[in-house]
Amino acid sequence: MKARRFKIYQELIQLNTFEERFEYLRLAGTPGYITFGSHRLLNQMLYKSPIWESVRQRVILRDNGCDLAILDRPIGKRDILIVHHLNPITIEQVTNNDPAVYDLNNLVCVSHKTHNAIHYGDGSKLMPSQPIERRPGDTKFW
C-alpha cells in the first residue's frame, strides 16, 4: 500500500497557478462517504469554538481572503469563504484536540465553489487563470 503524502501550505504556495494549486489539493472524493464533516454536532462545536475563530482569522489575513491564496482571486462578499484543511481531519483528531486541526500549515482560504471542486475532484466549473482568447465572430450564433 502506498504511503499517504501529507500536503503543506509551504509547498502549495510554491505553485504559481490556480490550476496547479487545485491539482495539488484535489481529492476526487465520493459523495456520501462518511467524513468528519458529516458529524454535524462535532462539526459545529469545532467551527464555533473560540480557538477555531482565532485560527480562521489568522488564515484569512495571511491569504488576504483570496482563493487558494492566489492574490488575483479575492473571495468576494457574495461568495462563501471557507478555511479548508489541506489534509482531511478525522473525528479522532477533533475529539483529541490534535494540533493538526489548527495548524496554519494545514489550512488555506478557498471559495465554496473551489472547496466543492477539491472534494469532488472536478475543476471543470472553476474559472481558468488565463482568460479564453476571443476572436472576431466567435460569438455569432450561425
A tleap script that builds the chain and sets N, CA, C and O, in Angstrom:
source leaprc.protein.ff14SB
mol = sequence {
  NMET LYS ALA ARG ARG PHE LYS ILE TYR GLN
  GLU LEU ILE GLN LEU ASN THR PHE GLU GLU
  ARG PHE GLU TYR LEU ARG LEU ALA GLY THR
  PRO GLY TYR ILE THR PHE GLY SER HIE ARG
  LEU LEU ASN GLN MET LEU TYR LYS SER PRO
  ILE TRP GLU SER VAL ARG GLN ARG VAL ILE
  LEU ARG ASP ASN GLY CYS ASP LEU ALA ILE
  LEU ASP ARG PRO ILE GLY LYS ARG ASP ILE
  LEU ILE VAL HIE HIE LEU ASN PRO ILE THR
  ILE GLU GLN VAL THR ASN ASN ASP PRO ALA
  VAL TYR ASP LEU ASN ASN LEU VAL CYS VAL
  SER HIE LYS THR HIE ASN ALA ILE HIE TYR
  GLY ASP GLY SER LYS LEU MET PRO SER GLN
  PRO ILE GLU ARG ARG PRO GLY ASP THR LYS
  PHE CTRP
}
set mol.1.N position { 0.843 -1.183 0.000 }
set mol.1.CA position { 0.000 0.000 0.000 }
set mol.1.C position { 0.888 1.246 0.000 }
set mol.1.O position { 1.879 1.321 0.726 }
set mol.2.N position { 0.514 2.210 -0.821 }
set mol.2.CA position { 1.283 3.442 -0.961 }
set mol.2.C position { 1.107 4.322 0.274 }
set mol.2.O position { -0.013 4.520 0.744 }
set mol.3.N position { 2.212 4.851 0.799 }
set mol.3.CA position { 2.163 5.730 1.967 }
set mol.3.C position { 1.489 7.046 1.582 }
set mol.3.O position { 1.696 7.570 0.487 }
set mol.4.N position { 0.695 7.558 2.484 }
set mol.4.CA position { -0.005 8.815 2.248 }
set mol.4.C position { 0.973 9.980 2.371 }
set mol.4.O position { 1.751 10.049 3.322 }
set mol.5.N position { 0.929 10.881 1.418 }
set mol.5.CA position { 1.798 12.055 1.420 }
set mol.5.C position { 0.996 13.243 1.924 }
set mol.5.O position { -0.020 13.610 1.334 }
set mol.6.N position { 1.446 13.833 3.000 }
set mol.6.CA position { 0.746 14.983 3.550 }
set mol.6.C position { 1.072 16.224 2.755 }
set mol.6.O position { 2.200 16.420 2.302 }
set mol.7.N position { 0.067 17.053 2.596 }
set mol.7.CA position { 0.205 18.298 1.865 }
set mol.7.C position { 0.447 19.428 2.857 }
set mol.7.O position { -0.098 19.422 3.961 }
set mol.8.N position { 1.261 20.390 2.462 }
set mol.8.CA position { 1.549 21.503 3.371 }
set mol.8.C position { 1.451 22.827 2.623 }
set mol.8.O position { 1.671 22.905 1.415 }
set mol.9.N position { 1.116 23.856 3.380 }
set mol.9.CA position { 0.914 25.194 2.830 }
set mol.9.C position { 2.169 25.706 2.132 }
set mol.9.O position { 2.073 26.309 1.063 }
set mol.10.N position { 3.350 25.476 2.720 }
set mol.10.CA position { 4.583 25.978 2.114 }
set mol.10.C position { 4.804 25.403 0.716 }
set mol.10.O position { 5.319 26.100 -0.158 }
set mol.11.N position { 4.425 24.148 0.494 }
set mol.11.CA position { 4.533 23.567 -0.850 }
set mol.11.C position { 3.460 24.148 -1.770 }
set mol.11.O position { 3.726 24.457 -2.931 }
set mol.12.N position { 2.257 24.291 -1.243 }
set mol.12.CA position { 1.147 24.814 -2.030 }
set mol.12.C position { 1.488 26.174 -2.619 }
set mol.12.O position { 1.286 26.396 -3.813 }
set mol.13.N position { 1.996 27.079 -1.809 }
set mol.13.CA position { 2.238 28.441 -2.296 }
set mol.13.C position { 3.449 28.546 -3.219 }
set mol.13.O position { 3.670 29.595 -3.823 }
set mol.14.N position { 4.231 27.483 -3.338 }
set mol.14.CA position { 5.325 27.470 -4.313 }
set mol.14.C position { 4.788 27.247 -5.723 }
set mol.14.O position { 5.474 27.524 -6.706 }
set mol.15.N position { 3.557 26.744 -5.816 }
set mol.15.CA position { 2.924 26.532 -7.120 }
set mol.15.C position { 2.331 27.865 -7.574 }
set mol.15.O position { 1.612 28.516 -6.816 }
set mol.16.N position { 2.629 28.269 -8.802 }
set mol.16.CA position { 2.289 29.619 -9.256 }
set mol.16.C position { 0.848 29.805 -9.699 }
set mol.16.O position { 0.279 30.876 -9.492 }
set mol.17.N position { 0.246 28.793 -10.303 }
set mol.17.CA position { -1.083 28.999 -10.870 }
set mol.17.C position { -2.174 28.380 -10.003 }
set mol.17.O position { -1.935 27.470 -9.210 }
set mol.18.N position { -3.362 28.903 -10.183 }
set mol.18.CA position { -4.536 28.367 -9.507 }
set mol.18.C position { -4.722 26.895 -9.859 }
set mol.18.O position { -5.018 26.076 -8.988 }
set mol.19.N position { -4.548 26.562 -11.135 }
set mol.19.CA position { -4.736 25.176 -11.590 }
set mol.19.C position { -3.750 24.231 -10.904 }
set mol.19.O position { -4.130 23.137 -10.486 }
set mol.20.N position { -2.496 24.642 -10.786 }
set mol.20.CA position { -1.504 23.796 -10.113 }
set mol.20.C position { -1.873 23.592 -8.648 }
set mol.20.O position { -1.761 22.484 -8.124 }
set mol.21.N position { -2.307 24.651 -7.996 }
set mol.21.CA position { -2.693 24.543 -6.587 }
set mol.21.C position { -3.924 23.665 -6.427 }
set mol.21.O position { -4.008 22.861 -5.498 }
set mol.22.N position { -4.877 23.821 -7.336 }
set mol.22.CA position { -6.074 22.974 -7.289 }
set mol.22.C position { -5.692 21.499 -7.442 }
set mol.22.O position { -6.170 20.655 -6.683 }
set mol.23.N position { -4.840 21.184 -8.412 }
set mol.23.CA position { -4.427 19.793 -8.634 }
set mol.23.C position { -3.689 19.223 -7.422 }
set mol.23.O position { -3.833 18.044 -7.100 }
set mol.24.N position { -2.907 20.057 -6.763 }
set mol.24.CA position { -2.184 19.639 -5.561 }
set mol.24.C position { -3.158 19.200 -4.472 }
set mol.24.O position { -2.881 18.255 -3.733 }
set mol.25.N position { -4.306 19.890 -4.370 }
set mol.25.CA position { -5.264 19.625 -3.291 }
set mol.25.C position { -6.403 18.695 -3.665 }
set mol.25.O position { -7.067 18.154 -2.780 }
set mol.26.N position { -6.643 18.498 -4.937 }
set mol.26.CA position { -7.804 17.736 -5.399 }
set mol.26.C position { -7.852 16.345 -4.779 }
set mol.26.O position { -6.863 15.612 -4.790 }
set mol.27.N position { -9.027 15.991 -4.233 }
set mol.27.CA position { -9.199 14.717 -3.536 }
set mol.27.C position { -9.925 13.656 -4.345 }
set mol.27.O position { -9.708 12.464 -4.127 }
set mol.28.N position { -10.771 14.057 -5.261 }
set mol.28.CA position { -11.604 13.119 -6.021 }
set mol.28.C position { -12.429 12.253 -5.076 }
set mol.28.O position { -12.472 11.031 -5.216 }
set mol.29.N position { -13.073 12.889 -4.126 }
set mol.29.CA position { -13.877 12.193 -3.130 }
set mol.29.C position { -15.131 11.568 -3.688 }
set mol.29.O position { -15.467 11.745 -4.859 }
set mol.30.N position { -15.808 10.846 -2.851 }
set mol.30.CA position { -17.028 10.163 -3.224 }
set mol.30.C position { -18.190 10.762 -2.453 }
set mol.30.O position { -18.157 10.785 -1.222 }
set mol.31.N position { -19.228 11.251 -3.146 }
set mol.31.CA position { -20.394 11.773 -2.427 }
set mol.31.C position { -20.974 10.712 -1.496 }
set mol.31.O position { -21.093 9.545 -1.869 }
set mol.32.N position { -21.329 11.124 -0.298 }
set mol.32.CA position { -21.921 10.200 0.661 }
set mol.32.C position { -20.924 9.469 1.528 }
set mol.32.O position { -21.322 8.757 2.451 }
set mol.33.N position { -19.631 9.622 1.259 }
set mol.33.CA position { -18.608 8.985 2.070 }
set mol.33.C position { -18.584 9.634 3.449 }
set mol.33.O position { -18.602 10.860 3.556 }
set mol.34.N position { -18.544 8.827 4.500 }
set mol.34.CA position { -18.587 9.348 5.867 }
set mol.34.C position { -17.281 10.084 6.185 }
set mol.34.O position { -16.193 9.517 6.086 }
set mol.35.N position { -17.412 11.346 6.565 }
set mol.35.CA position { -16.252 12.160 6.914 }
set mol.35.C position { -16.537 12.895 8.214 }
set mol.35.O position { -17.637 12.817 8.760 }
set mol.36.N position { -15.536 13.604 8.696 }
set mol.36.CA position { -15.722 14.437 9.878 }
set mol.36.C position { -16.875 15.402 9.666 }
set mol.36.O position { -17.684 15.625 10.566 }
set mol.37.N position { -16.946 15.975 8.465 }
set mol.37.CA position { -17.976 16.960 8.156 }
set mol.37.C position { -19.390 16.428 8.289 }
set mol.37.O position { -20.328 17.204 8.471 }
set mol.38.N position { -19.556 15.123 8.201 }
set mol.38.CA position { -20.900 14.545 8.308 }
set mol.38.C position { -21.364 14.442 9.759 }
set mol.38.O position { -22.533 14.141 10.000 }
set mol.39.N position { -20.500 14.679 10.714 }
set mol.39.CA position { -20.845 14.652 12.137 }
set mol.39.C position { -21.193 16.077 12.567 }
set mol.39.O position { -20.358 16.809 13.098 }
set mol.40.N position { -22.426 16.438 12.327 }
set mol.40.CA position { -22.880 17.827 12.448 }
set mol.40.C position { -22.599 18.469 13.805 }
set mol.40.O position { -22.099 19.593 13.851 }
set mol.41.N position { -22.900 17.800 14.889 }
set mol.41.CA position { -22.703 18.396 16.207 }
set mol.41.C position { -21.222 18.668 16.471 }
set mol.41.O position { -20.855 19.757 16.915 }
set mol.42.N position { -20.383 17.684 16.199 }
set mol.42.CA position { -18.943 17.851 16.389 }
set mol.42.C position { -18.408 18.944 15.455 }
set mol.42.O position { -17.565 19.753 15.841 }
set mol.43.N position { -18.911 18.946 14.239 }
set mol.43.CA position { -18.534 19.954 13.255 }
set mol.43.C position { -18.851 21.349 13.775 }
set mol.43.O position { -18.005 22.241 13.712 }
set mol.44.N position { -20.057 21.545 14.286 }
set mol.44.CA position { -20.456 22.847 14.803 }
set mol.44.C position { -19.651 23.229 16.043 }
set mol.44.O position { -19.299 24.394 16.224 }
set mol.45.N position { -19.362 22.252 16.891 }
set mol.45.CA position { -18.565 22.544 18.088 }
set mol.45.C position { -17.183 23.068 17.701 }
set mol.45.O position { -16.693 24.032 18.289 }
set mol.46.N position { -16.565 22.436 16.720 }
set mol.46.CA position { -15.239 22.879 16.281 }
set mol.46.C position { -15.311 24.265 15.648 }
set mol.46.O position { -14.598 25.178 16.063 }
set mol.47.N position { -16.171 24.420 14.644 }
set mol.47.CA position { -16.169 25.639 13.854 }
set mol.47.C position { -16.807 26.842 14.545 }
set mol.47.O position { -16.767 27.952 14.014 }
set mol.48.N position { -17.391 26.634 15.713 }
set mol.48.CA position { -17.909 27.755 16.520 }
set mol.48.C position { -17.016 28.044 17.728 }
set mol.48.O position { -17.299 28.957 18.505 }
set mol.49.N position { -15.947 27.275 17.887 }
set mol.49.CA position { -15.082 27.434 19.058 }
set mol.49.C position { -14.206 28.684 18.934 }
set mol.49.O position { -13.846 29.081 17.826 }
set mol.50.N position { -13.867 29.299 20.058 }
set mol.50.CA position { -13.004 30.497 20.029 }
set mol.50.C position { -11.630 30.230 19.404 }
set mol.50.O position { -11.096 31.083 18.695 }
set mol.51.N position { -11.064 29.061 19.661 }
set mol.51.CA position { -9.741 28.773 19.080 }
set mol.51.C position { -9.835 28.687 17.562 }
set mol.51.O position { -8.956 29.190 16.863 }
set mol.52.N position { -10.908 28.045 17.030 }
set mol.52.CA position { -11.058 27.962 15.579 }
set mol.52.C position { -11.266 29.362 14.986 }
set mol.52.O position { -10.670 29.695 13.961 }
set mol.53.N position { -12.100 30.173 15.621 }
set mol.53.CA position { -12.351 31.529 15.124 }
set mol.53.C position { -11.049 32.324 15.042 }
set mol.53.O position { -10.833 33.063 14.081 }
set mol.54.N position { -10.188 32.177 16.038 }
set mol.54.CA position { -8.907 32.862 16.049 }
set mol.54.C position { -8.006 32.376 14.915 }
set mol.54.O position { -7.417 33.181 14.193 }
set mol.55.N position { -7.904 31.062 14.764 }
set mol.55.CA position { -7.066 30.477 13.708 }
set mol.55.C position { -7.619 30.865 12.340 }
set mol.55.O position { -6.859 31.208 11.434 }
set mol.56.N position { -8.932 30.811 12.193 }
set mol.56.CA position { -9.579 31.162 10.927 }
set mol.56.C position { -9.224 32.594 10.523 }
set mol.56.O position { -8.891 32.844 9.365 }
set mol.57.N position { -9.291 33.522 11.455 }
set mol.57.CA position { -8.958 34.919 11.150 }
set mol.57.C position { -7.494 35.058 10.735 }
set mol.57.O position { -7.176 35.844 9.842 }
set mol.58.N position { -6.613 34.312 11.367 }
set mol.58.CA position { -5.187 34.363 11.010 }
set mol.58.C position { -4.965 33.859 9.583 }
set mol.58.O position { -4.157 34.423 8.845 }
set mol.59.N position { -5.679 32.798 9.193 }
set mol.59.CA position { -5.549 32.250 7.841 }
set mol.59.C position { -6.084 33.251 6.813 }
set mol.59.O position { -5.464 33.465 5.772 }
set mol.60.N position { -7.224 33.855 7.104 }
set mol.60.CA position { -7.808 34.836 6.184 }
set mol.60.C position { -6.854 36.012 5.985 }
set mol.60.O position { -6.662 36.468 4.858 }
set mol.61.N position { -6.260 36.503 7.061 }
set mol.61.CA position { -5.295 37.604 6.953 }
set mol.61.C position { -4.062 37.176 6.160 }
set mol.61.O position { -3.600 37.904 5.281 }
set mol.62.N position { -3.535 36.005 6.470 }
set mol.62.CA position { -2.340 35.517 5.767 }
set mol.62.C position { -2.592 35.387 4.267 }
set mol.62.O position { -1.738 35.751 3.458 }
set mol.63.N position { -3.777 34.861 3.892 }
set mol.63.CA position { -4.097 34.604 2.483 }
set mol.63.C position { -4.797 35.786 1.811 }
set mol.63.O position { -5.211 35.693 0.655 }
set mol.64.N position { -4.927 36.895 2.537 }
set mol.64.CA position { -5.602 38.092 2.022 }
set mol.64.C position { -7.026 37.785 1.542 }
set mol.64.O position { -7.550 38.472 0.666 }
set mol.65.N position { -7.644 36.753 2.117 }
set mol.65.CA position { -9.006 36.392 1.738 }
set mol.65.C position { -9.130 35.941 0.297 }
set mol.65.O position { -10.194 36.077 -0.305 }
set mol.66.N position { -8.048 35.401 -0.268 }
set mol.66.CA position { -8.026 35.008 -1.675 }
set mol.66.C position { -8.110 33.493 -1.841 }
set mol.66.O position { -7.589 32.730 -1.027 }
set mol.67.N position { -8.771 33.084 -2.904 }
set mol.67.CA position { -8.974 31.676 -3.215 }
set mol.67.C position { -7.636 30.986 -3.468 }
set mol.67.O position { -6.881 31.380 -4.356 }
set mol.68.N position { -7.354 29.951 -2.676 }
set mol.68.CA position { -6.096 29.203 -2.726 }
set mol.68.C position { -4.887 30.121 -2.565 }
set mol.68.O position { -3.796 29.818 -3.050 }
set mol.69.N position { -5.093 31.248 -1.878 }
set mol.69.CA position { -4.039 32.227 -1.594 }
set mol.69.C position { -3.426 32.812 -2.864 }
set mol.69.O position { -2.261 33.207 -2.869 }
set mol.70.N position { -4.217 32.867 -3.946 }
set mol.70.CA position { -3.798 33.496 -5.197 }
set mol.70.C position { -4.301 34.938 -5.151 }
set mol.70.O position { -5.509 35.171 -5.125 }
set mol.71.N position { -3.394 35.893 -5.141 }
set mol.71.CA position { -3.766 37.285 -4.893 }
set mol.71.C position { -4.751 37.880 -5.889 }
set mol.71.O position { -5.506 38.782 -5.526 }
set mol.72.N position { -4.771 37.406 -7.133 }
set mol.72.CA position { -5.734 37.972 -8.084 }
set mol.72.C position { -7.062 37.214 -8.088 }
set mol.72.O position { -7.847 37.324 -9.029 }
set mol.73.N position { -7.302 36.443 -7.022 }
set mol.73.CA position { -8.575 35.711 -6.874 }
set mol.73.C position { -9.212 36.001 -5.523 }
set mol.73.O position { -9.394 35.088 -4.718 }
set mol.74.N position { -9.554 37.259 -5.264 }
set mol.74.CA position { -10.207 37.565 -3.980 }
set mol.74.C position { -11.572 36.895 -3.882 }
set mol.74.O position { -12.311 36.816 -4.863 }
set mol.75.N position { -11.889 36.423 -2.703 }
set mol.75.CA position { -13.200 35.822 -2.460 }
set mol.75.C position { -14.119 36.967 -2.051 }
set mol.75.O position { -13.965 37.538 -0.971 }
set mol.76.N position { -15.064 37.297 -2.909 }
set mol.76.CA position { -15.927 38.453 -2.716 }
set mol.76.C position { -16.955 38.260 -1.609 }
set mol.76.O position { -17.132 37.166 -1.072 }
set mol.77.N position { -17.614 39.345 -1.293 }
set mol.77.CA position { -18.618 39.325 -0.230 }
set mol.77.C position { -19.808 38.443 -0.564 }
set mol.77.O position { -20.489 37.955 0.339 }
set mol.78.N position { -20.065 38.234 -1.831 }
set mol.78.CA position { -21.175 37.370 -2.242 }
set mol.78.C position { -20.796 35.895 -2.230 }
set mol.78.O position { -21.666 35.027 -2.286 }
set mol.79.N position { -19.513 35.616 -2.158 }
set mol.79.CA position { -19.019 34.237 -2.101 }
set mol.79.C position { -18.952 33.781 -0.651 }
set mol.79.O position { -18.985 34.592 0.274 }
set mol.80.N position { -18.858 32.489 -0.472 }
set mol.80.CA position { -18.650 31.922 0.861 }
set mol.80.C position { -17.167 31.617 1.002 }
set mol.80.O position { -16.611 30.850 0.216 }
set mol.81.N position { -16.521 32.217 2.003 }
set mol.81.CA position { -15.112 31.970 2.266 }
set mol.81.C position { -15.005 30.817 3.262 }
set mol.81.O position { -15.595 30.857 4.342 }
set mol.82.N position { -14.254 29.802 2.889 }
set mol.82.CA position { -14.049 28.629 3.733 }
set mol.82.C position { -12.563 28.513 4.030 }
set mol.82.O position { -11.730 28.675 3.138 }
set mol.83.N position { -12.232 28.232 5.282 }
set mol.83.CA position { -10.849 27.898 5.623 }
set mol.83.C position { -10.782 26.375 5.574 }
set mol.83.O position { -11.376 25.673 6.392 }
set mol.84.N position { -10.042 25.898 4.592 }
set mol.84.CA position { -10.010 24.477 4.219 }
set mol.84.C position { -8.774 23.776 4.778 }
set mol.84.O position { -7.673 24.324 4.744 }
set mol.85.N position { -8.964 22.555 5.295 }
set mol.85.CA position { -7.842 21.722 5.732 }
set mol.85.C position { -7.205 21.071 4.504 }
set mol.85.O position { -7.887 20.383 3.745 }
set mol.86.N position { -5.926 21.278 4.308 }
set mol.86.CA position { -5.225 20.673 3.187 }
set mol.86.C position { -5.245 19.153 3.279 }
set mol.86.O position { -5.362 18.458 2.270 }
set mol.87.N position { -5.131 18.654 4.490 }
set mol.87.CA position { -5.215 17.222 4.757 }
set mol.87.C position { -6.487 16.987 5.562 }
set mol.87.O position { -6.656 17.578 6.629 }
set mol.88.N position { -7.380 16.139 5.073 }
set mol.88.CA position { -8.640 15.922 5.790 }
set mol.88.C position { -8.392 15.536 7.248 }
set mol.88.O position { -7.471 14.783 7.563 }
set mol.89.N position { -9.230 16.064 8.114 }
set mol.89.CA position { -9.110 15.750 9.537 }
set mol.89.C position { -10.131 14.675 9.911 }
set mol.89.O position { -11.164 14.509 9.263 }
set mol.90.N position { -9.806 13.964 10.965 }
set mol.90.CA position { -10.661 12.863 11.408 }
set mol.90.C position { -11.441 13.254 12.659 }
set mol.90.O position { -11.134 14.245 13.321 }
set mol.91.N position { -12.428 12.471 12.956 }
set mol.91.CA position { -13.213 12.658 14.176 }
set mol.91.C position { -12.291 12.555 15.389 }
set mol.91.O position { -12.407 13.342 16.330 }
set mol.92.N position { -11.386 11.595 15.366 }
set mol.92.CA position { -10.458 11.400 16.479 }
set mol.92.C position { -9.567 12.620 16.684 }
set mol.92.O position { -9.301 13.008 17.822 }
set mol.93.N position { -9.109 13.220 15.602 }
set mol.93.CA position { -8.268 14.412 15.726 }
set mol.93.C position { -9.028 15.552 16.395 }
set mol.93.O position { -8.466 16.283 17.212 }
set mol.94.N position { -10.291 15.702 16.052 }
set mol.94.CA position { -11.087 16.771 16.649 }
set mol.94.C position { -11.367 16.474 18.115 }
set mol.94.O position { -11.190 17.344 18.967 }
set mol.95.N position { -11.801 15.261 18.418 }
set mol.95.CA position { -12.139 14.930 19.810 }
set mol.95.C position { -10.907 14.931 20.710 }
set mol.95.O position { -11.017 15.204 21.905 }
set mol.96.N position { -9.733 14.627 20.150 }
set mol.96.CA position { -8.498 14.630 20.937 }
set mol.96.C position { -7.772 15.965 20.894 }
set mol.96.O position { -6.673 16.102 21.430 }
set mol.97.N position { -8.397 16.955 20.247 }
set mol.97.CA position { -7.810 18.295 20.147 }
set mol.97.C position { -6.399 18.252 19.547 }
set mol.97.O position { -5.484 18.920 20.031 }
set mol.98.N position { -6.246 17.470 18.506 }
set mol.98.CA position { -4.968 17.315 17.806 }
set mol.98.C position { -4.519 18.664 17.233 }
set mol.98.O position { -5.322 19.355 16.607 }
set mol.99.N position { -3.263 19.050 17.431 }
set mol.99.CA position { -2.768 20.333 16.905 }
set mol.99.C position { -2.905 20.464 15.384 }
set mol.99.O position { -2.974 21.584 14.878 }
set mol.100.N position { -2.945 19.353 14.646 }
set mol.100.CA position { -3.083 19.408 13.190 }
set mol.100.C position { -4.386 20.082 12.760 }
set mol.100.O position { -4.471 20.634 11.663 }
set mol.101.N position { -5.395 20.034 13.622 }
set mol.101.CA position { -6.682 20.661 13.313 }
set mol.101.C position { -6.527 22.176 13.186 }
set mol.101.O position { -7.235 22.812 12.405 }
set mol.102.N position { -5.610 22.749 13.948 }
set mol.102.CA position { -5.429 24.202 13.997 }
set mol.102.C position { -4.113 24.669 13.372 }
set mol.102.O position { -3.790 25.855 13.432 }
set mol.103.N position { -3.363 23.759 12.779 }
set mol.103.CA position { -2.051 24.070 12.218 }
set mol.103.C position { -2.191 24.953 10.975 }
set mol.103.O position { -2.830 24.557 10.000 }
set mol.104.N position { -1.602 26.135 11.009 }
set mol.104.CA position { -1.683 27.055 9.874 }
set mol.104.C position { -1.091 26.452 8.606 }
set mol.104.O position { -1.471 26.844 7.503 }
set mol.105.N position { -0.178 25.517 8.746 }
set mol.105.CA position { 0.429 24.858 7.597 }
set mol.105.C position { -0.504 23.822 6.974 }
set mol.105.O position { -0.181 23.239 5.939 }
set mol.106.N position { -1.665 23.589 7.603 }
set mol.106.CA position { -2.661 22.637 7.108 }
set mol.106.C position { -3.941 23.358 6.674 }
set mol.106.O position { -4.974 22.717 6.479 }
set mol.107.N position { -3.881 24.687 6.522 }
set mol.107.CA position { -5.085 25.465 6.233 }
set mol.107.C position { -4.854 26.473 5.116 }
set mol.107.O position { -3.759 27.016 4.971 }
set mol.108.N position { -5.900 26.718 4.328 }
set mol.108.CA position { -5.858 27.717 3.263 }
set mol.108.C position { -7.276 28.222 3.007 }
set mol.108.O position { -8.249 27.498 3.215 }
set mol.109.N position { -7.381 29.469 2.555 }
set mol.109.CA position { -8.680 30.042 2.177 }
set mol.109.C position { -9.110 29.480 0.819 }
set mol.109.O position { -8.305 29.358 -0.105 }
set mol.110.N position { -10.380 29.147 0.724 }
set mol.110.CA position { -10.968 28.739 -0.557 }
set mol.110.C position { -12.384 29.287 -0.648 }
set mol.110.O position { -13.024 29.568 0.365 }
set mol.111.N position { -12.859 29.434 -1.879 }
set mol.111.CA position { -14.259 29.790 -2.083 }
set mol.111.C position { -15.083 28.505 -1.969 }
set mol.111.O position { -14.541 27.402 -2.037 }
set mol.112.N position { -16.367 28.657 -1.798 }
set mol.112.CA position { -17.261 27.495 -1.696 }
set mol.112.C position { -17.157 26.624 -2.948 }
set mol.112.O position { -17.116 25.397 -2.857 }
set mol.113.N position { -17.115 27.264 -4.110 }
set mol.113.CA position { -17.035 26.522 -5.377 }
set mol.113.C position { -15.723 25.726 -5.457 }
set mol.113.O position { -15.718 24.564 -5.862 }
set mol.114.N position { -14.621 26.364 -5.067 }
set mol.114.CA position { -13.326 25.672 -5.085 }
set mol.114.C position { -13.313 24.539 -4.069 }
set mol.114.O position { -12.781 23.464 -4.345 }
set mol.115.N position { -13.892 24.768 -2.902 }
set mol.115.CA position { -13.957 23.742 -1.859 }
set mol.115.C position { -14.673 22.497 -2.378 }
set mol.115.O position { -14.189 21.378 -2.201 }
set mol.116.N position { -15.813 22.691 -3.013 }
set mol.116.CA position { -16.547 21.547 -3.561 }
set mol.116.C position { -15.753 20.848 -4.657 }
set mol.116.O position { -15.733 19.619 -4.727 }
set mol.117.N position { -15.097 21.635 -5.513 }
set mol.117.CA position { -14.303 21.048 -6.590 }
set mol.117.C position { -13.145 20.217 -6.038 }
set mol.117.O position { -12.827 19.162 -6.587 }
set mol.118.N position { -12.518 20.677 -4.972 }
set mol.118.CA position { -11.429 19.919 -4.337 }
set mol.118.C position { -11.952 18.575 -3.849 }
set mol.118.O position { -11.349 17.536 -4.116 }
set mol.119.N position { -13.064 18.594 -3.139 }
set mol.119.CA position { -13.592 17.357 -2.559 }
set mol.119.C position { -14.139 16.382 -3.591 }
set mol.119.O position { -14.002 15.170 -3.429 }
set mol.120.N position { -14.756 16.894 -4.649 }
set mol.120.CA position { -15.337 16.017 -5.663 }
set mol.120.C position { -14.422 15.796 -6.852 }
set mol.120.O position { -14.747 15.025 -7.754 }
set mol.121.N position { -13.262 16.478 -6.858 }
set mol.121.CA position { -12.264 16.253 -7.889 }
set mol.121.C position { -12.613 16.804 -9.248 }
set mol.121.O position { -12.019 16.385 -10.242 }
set mol.122.N position { -13.565 17.738 -9.337 }
set mol.122.CA position { -13.997 18.266 -10.625 }
set mol.122.C position { -13.780 19.771 -10.690 }
set mol.122.O position { -14.548 20.544 -10.117 }
set mol.123.N position { -12.741 20.174 -11.384 }
set mol.123.CA position { -12.438 21.589 -11.518 }
set mol.123.C position { -12.986 22.206 -12.792 }
set mol.123.O position { -12.628 23.333 -13.135 }
set mol.124.N position { -13.850 21.483 -13.503 }
set mol.124.CA position { -14.333 21.958 -14.806 }
set mol.124.C position { -15.141 23.254 -14.731 }
set mol.124.O position { -15.205 23.993 -15.713 }
set mol.125.N position { -15.756 23.540 -13.591 }
set mol.125.CA position { -16.572 24.747 -13.473 }
set mol.125.C position { -15.812 25.915 -12.835 }
set mol.125.O position { -16.386 26.982 -12.616 }
set mol.126.N position { -14.541 25.718 -12.541 }
set mol.126.CA position { -13.737 26.784 -11.946 }
set mol.126.C position { -13.218 27.717 -13.031 }
set mol.126.O position { -12.942 27.290 -14.152 }
set mol.127.N position { -13.090 28.985 -12.690 }
set mol.127.CA position { -12.604 29.974 -13.640 }
set mol.127.C position { -11.121 29.728 -13.925 }
set mol.127.O position { -10.320 29.642 -12.995 }
set mol.128.N position { -10.747 29.614 -15.211 }
set mol.128.CA position { -9.327 29.391 -15.523 }
set mol.128.C position { -8.489 30.624 -15.217 }
set mol.128.O position { -8.996 31.745 -15.194 }
set mol.129.N position { -7.201 30.401 -14.982 }
set mol.129.CA position { -6.291 31.516 -14.713 }
set mol.129.C position { -6.131 32.398 -15.932 }
set mol.129.O position { -6.093 33.622 -15.813 }
set mol.130.N position { -6.037 31.791 -17.102 }
set mol.130.CA position { -5.883 32.534 -18.337 }
set mol.130.C position { -7.246 32.690 -19.000 }
set mol.130.O position { -7.931 31.697 -19.242 }
set mol.131.N position { -7.649 33.929 -19.297 }
set mol.131.CA position { -8.939 34.100 -19.962 }
set mol.131.C position { -8.941 33.443 -21.332 }
set mol.131.O position { -7.898 33.324 -21.975 }
set mol.132.N position { -10.110 33.023 -21.769 }
set mol.132.CA position { -10.250 32.423 -23.090 }
set mol.132.C position { -10.011 33.509 -24.132 }
set mol.132.O position { -10.586 34.595 -24.061 }
set mol.133.N position { -9.165 33.203 -25.086 }
set mol.133.CA position { -8.850 34.186 -26.122 }
set mol.133.C position { -10.050 34.363 -27.030 }
set mol.133.O position { -10.560 33.395 -27.595 }
set mol.134.N position { -10.502 35.602 -27.170 }
set mol.134.CA position { -11.656 35.907 -28.012 }
set mol.134.C position { -11.180 36.215 -29.421 }
set mol.134.O position { -10.098 36.770 -29.611 }
set mol.135.N position { -12.001 35.849 -30.423 }
set mol.135.CA position { -11.677 36.102 -31.817 }
set mol.135.C position { -12.882 36.739 -32.491 }
set mol.135.O position { -14.022 36.505 -32.089 }
set mol.136.N position { -12.629 37.539 -33.512 }
set mol.136.CA position { -13.764 38.158 -34.217 }
set mol.136.C position { -14.726 37.089 -34.721 }
set mol.136.O position { -14.314 36.105 -35.335 }
set mol.137.N position { -16.010 37.295 -34.454 }
set mol.137.CA position { -17.046 36.382 -34.945 }
set mol.137.C position { -17.292 35.158 -34.085 }
set mol.137.O position { -18.158 34.349 -34.417 }
set mol.138.N position { -16.549 34.989 -32.976 }
set mol.138.CA position { -16.727 33.761 -32.193 }
set mol.138.C position { -18.000 33.754 -31.348 }
set mol.138.O position { -18.302 32.757 -30.693 }
set mol.139.N position { -18.744 34.854 -31.358 }
set mol.139.CA position { -19.997 34.877 -30.622 }
set mol.139.C position { -21.211 34.810 -31.537 }
set mol.139.O position { -22.346 34.919 -31.071 }
set mol.140.N position { -20.982 34.631 -32.841 }
set mol.140.CA position { -22.094 34.511 -33.791 }
set mol.140.C position { -22.793 33.187 -33.563 }
set mol.140.O position { -22.157 32.165 -33.304 }
set mol.141.N position { -24.107 33.223 -33.664 }
set mol.141.CA position { -24.900 32.023 -33.462 }
set mol.141.C position { -24.951 31.121 -34.693 }
set mol.141.O position { -25.328 29.954 -34.583 }
set mol.142.N position { -24.579 31.642 -35.865 }
set mol.142.CA position { -24.562 30.823 -37.072 }
set mol.142.C position { -23.424 31.201 -37.959 }
set mol.142.O position { -23.252 30.613 -39.027 }
savepdb mol mol.pdb
quit
